Amino acid sequence: MRILTVNPGSSSVKFSLVEADDTVRSHVEMPTGGADREAERVLASVARLPRPDAVGIRFVHGGRDFTRPVLIDEEVTERLRGLTGLAPLHQPLSLYALGEVRRAFPDVPAVACFDTAFHATLPEAAATYALPAEWRERFGVRRYGFHGLSHAYAARRTGELLNGGPADLTGLRLVVCHLGSGASLSAVADGRSVDTTMGFTPLDGLVMATRAGGIDPGIPMWLLAHGVPAEEIRDALEHRSGLRALTGTGDMRALRSRAAAGDEAAVSALAVYHHRLRGCAAAMTAALGGLDALVFTGGVGEHDPEVRRRLVGGLAYLGARIDPERNAAARGDTVISPPDAAVATVVVTAREDLEIATGTRSVMGG
């Protein structure tokens, strides 16, 4: 079954045509919400691709109801639109992409694949906030977790790398680190998510490019009480916090360069970033009761040897070690720990397209 996968991000929408054997036949990228002329140009490119059997679209939030991929109809579309408030940066992008795809392939079935679905297996103890029952029941306030498509693929691929064949995650305790502009960790036991750093929305957890991660909830309440408008607070939490707030940029490569040149703000921001990353990774190992493998994926996780070196060094007390040469030379899917390390360290290329294709086929029966 040939699947067209659609992966909306904060700055672009990626289209991949995935063949039945998971080879990618074609890849197109368009600016998110770009100028009409640019959108029309890329839409025309997508329309020239071989007709897919189905389209799979990434949706960041599935709420309480969508815990697995689902065929999209008008009712589902409205329910997805109703979840926009839980992921205001991302949900509209997916709905926009859905409209564009329907214009290109009006008769091809579309399937929604959710970043929250992988974390639907969280134990109640991990998913439940100690908040009033009315909020939890009426508004669905709970820990949902995100980046699930990336976490699921990285976990399965790690099983293949460590076993030298088909993925077998039985008995394996993994901490998967999806590190990019947005970032989250997951604790994966026997292939199931049992804890994660993002929560009700994608704002929680690690320090990110423009998001602060976990903060005292009293801070926005205090700001509201002192006259800061709610919309300004929302904008700051989504767009003007994190590394950008500390240095003026959320670009990790630029920060590395500035820190190497002695920029004190960059050095301090990286210390904050690594402090939170190390603490959250340790919390994930506690949820697992130990650690067998540490997995890096996402733009930063795949391409920044220093991030990997510092986190593995911070978890050395658990038996984590890396081979410096393997770490520096890591390209693609590879193990970067020495063979005798008690904890394996793995780098996996993020392939949300393949996870979307897998989920779409599961719905379509192909």
Secondary structure, DSSP 8 states (H G I E B T S, - for coil): --EEEEEE-SSEEEEEEE-TTS-EEEEEEEETT--HHHHHHHHHHHHTS---SEEEEEES--TTT--S-EE--HHHHHHHHTTGGGSTTTHHHHHHHHHHHHHH-TTS-EEEEETTGGGGG--HHHH--SS-HHHHHHH--S-----HHHHHHHHHHHHHHHHTSS---TT-EEEEEEESSSEEEEEEETTEEEEES--SSTTSSS--SS---S--THHHHHHHHTT--HHHHHHHHHHS-HHHHHHS---HHHHHHHHHTT-HHHHHHHHHHHHHHHHHHHHHHHHHTS-SEEEEEHHHHHH-HHHHHHHHHHTGGGTB---HHHHHH--SSEE-S-TT-SBEEEE----HHHHHHHHHHHHHT-
